[in-house]
Amino acid sequence: MKDTGGPAFPTTPENYDDYGSDAGMDLRDYFAAKVLQGFCAAPEFNWDDEKRLAKRCYDIADAMLAERYK
């Protein structure tokens, strides 16, 4: 399993809900979402291959996590 970096927006058990929500979004997902946001903001952005784009976002997020732990 990939290291997710832990929760991006940690919460406490008192704030958990009845739907299984616990620690919230993990840092890996947060990084990937920010990368995607940057790609989408570029005027020359190309939507040709969403699966490839998603993989690239997570590859960059993984690199960000690796750099963070150096």
Residue pairs with C-beta under 8 A, 6 or more apart in sequence:
2 28
2 62
3 28
3 65
4 26
4 27
4 28
4 29
4 65
5 26
5 27
5 28
5 31
5 65
5 68
6 23
6 26
6 27
7 23
7 24
7 25
7 26
7 27
8 24
8 25
8 26
8 27
8 29
8 30
9 24
9 25
9 30
10 23
10 24
11 22
11 23
11 24
13 22
16 22
27 65
28 58
28 61
28 62
28 65
29 61
31 60
31 61
31 64
31 65
32 54
32 57
32 58
32 60
32 61
33 57
35 56
35 57
35 60
35 61
36 53
36 54
36 57
39 45
39 53
39 57
47 53
